[in-house]
Amino acid sequence: TASTSKGSSSRARVHEATVSLDALAPFLFGHVEWPRLVFVNGRYSAELSSVAAGSGVRVESLAQALDANPALEKHLGRHAALDATPFVAWNTGQISDGAFVHVPARADLAHPIHLLFVTAPGAAGAAVYPRNLVVVEREARASLIESYVTLAEGERYLTNVVTEVVVAEDAWVEDKRIQGER
């Protein structure tokens, strides 16, 4: 069960949502062994996530990472300029959670890391603002897949995401975004 709540009175309430791993199967590309972070209606779901990436790689909720290491905040807004688009500024003003991925120097990941953002039924009229921060250290290699999907067919809602990727010298990152929301 992933629980969500109202962030401010200016946004519609996103009611508590229950999503099963079986419901996510079509979005996992047949690779349940890949490390993945799952967010339901903008909130991290530890129950649906599988974060074992190995090699000292950290894959976790951005909110949890910032609680553990407030110094990470220095990256937010530095790589996606507030004046790039109004949506970046809007997202920055609403940050509550998202994904944090840290790949240490010289790590070479065997599998992509899957960031799966799911909108569940009952999200009509809601807005979510995921913020993703990916830091890849010197000479490391990583692949990411960001998937934005819906189980709330026919409902109108907004997902305003910003992903900031920090790539050190001689590092390599491939980031694919799949838009499955309609």
VENBELUR-V63352 format. One record per residue. N is the residue number from 1. PSI is psi in radians with two decimals (NA if undefined). OMEGA is omega in whole degrees, -180 to 180 (NA if undefined). Layout:
n,psi,omega
N,PSI,OMEGA
N,PSI,OMEGA
//
This chain:
n,psi,omega
1,2.29,175
2,2.28,-177
3,2.40,177
4,2.74,-180
5,2.95,-180
6,2.29,-180
7,-0.57,178
8,2.85,-176
9,-0.26,-179
10,-0.13,-180
11,2.60,179
12,2.61,179
13,2.33,172
14,1.93,-174
15,2.80,178
16,2.38,-177
17,2.48,175
18,2.13,179
19,2.34,180
20,2.77,175
21,-0.58,177
22,-0.67,179
23,-0.43,-179
24,-0.21,-175
25,-0.75,-179
26,-0.28,-176
27,0.05,-176
28,0.05,176
29,0.40,180
30,0.24,-177
31,1.30,180
32,-0.28,-179
33,-0.28,179
34,2.47,174
35,2.41,-178
36,2.55,169
37,2.29,-180
38,2.32,176
39,2.25,179
40,2.13,-177
41,0.70,176
42,-0.06,-177
43,2.40,-180
44,2.39,177
45,1.78,178
46,-0.59,-178
47,-0.57,-177
48,-0.13,-177
49,2.75,176
50,1.77,-166
51,0.17,180
52,1.77,-179
53,-0.34,179
54,3.14,177
55,0.49,180
56,0.16,-180
57,2.37,176
58,2.22,178
59,1.90,-175
60,3.03,176
61,2.38,178
62,-0.69,179
63,-0.76,179
64,-0.71,180
65,-0.72,179
66,-0.63,176
67,-0.72,-178
68,-0.53,-177
69,1.46,-179
70,-0.34,180
71,-0.35,177
72,-0.42,-178
73,-0.40,-180
74,-0.43,180
75,-0.46,-175
76,2.20,179
77,-0.10,-179
78,-0.55,-175
79,-0.24,172
80,1.72,-173
81,2.39,-180
82,-0.55,-178
83,0.13,180
84,-0.84,174
85,2.79,175
86,-0.46,-179
87,-0.57,177
88,-0.81,179
89,-0.73,180
90,-0.79,178
91,-0.77,-178
92,-0.64,178
93,-0.24,-176
94,0.10,-175
95,2.22,171
96,-0.57,179
97,3.10,-178
98,-2.84,-177
99,2.55,170
100,2.21,177
101,2.22,175
102,2.13,179
103,2.01,-176
104,2.89,-179
105,2.40,175
106,0.12,175
107,2.51,179
108,1.80,-173
109,2.33,-179
110,-0.52,-177
111,2.69,175
112,2.71,173
113,2.23,-176
114,2.09,174
115,1.95,-173
116,2.02,-180
117,2.05,-173
118,2.30,170
119,2.14,-176
120,2.79,176
121,2.52,-179
122,0.09,-177
123,0.14,-177
124,2.29,177
125,-0.01,-177
126,2.86,174
127,2.41,175
128,2.62,-173
129,1.17,-180
130,2.46,175
131,2.15,-179
132,2.38,177
133,2.13,-179
134,2.15,179
135,2.06,-179
136,2.04,-175
137,3.01,-175
138,2.31,175
139,0.34,177
140,2.80,178
141,2.30,-179
142,2.58,173
143,2.42,178
144,2.57,170
145,2.11,174
146,2.08,179
147,2.30,178
148,1.89,-172
149,2.87,-180
150,2.49,167
151,0.09,-176
152,0.97,-178
153,2.33,177
154,-0.16,179
155,2.55,178
156,2.27,-179
157,3.03,179
158,2.30,168
159,1.99,-180
160,1.68,-174
161,2.53,171
162,2.28,176
163,2.16,176
164,2.24,-178
165,2.15,179
166,2.04,-176
167,2.07,-180
168,3.02,-179
169,2.37,177
170,0.31,175
171,2.83,-179
172,2.28,178
173,2.35,171
174,2.17,-178
175,2.00,179
176,2.37,178
177,2.22,179
178,2.09,-179
179,1.81,-180
180,0.19,176
181,2.55,179
182,NA,NA
//
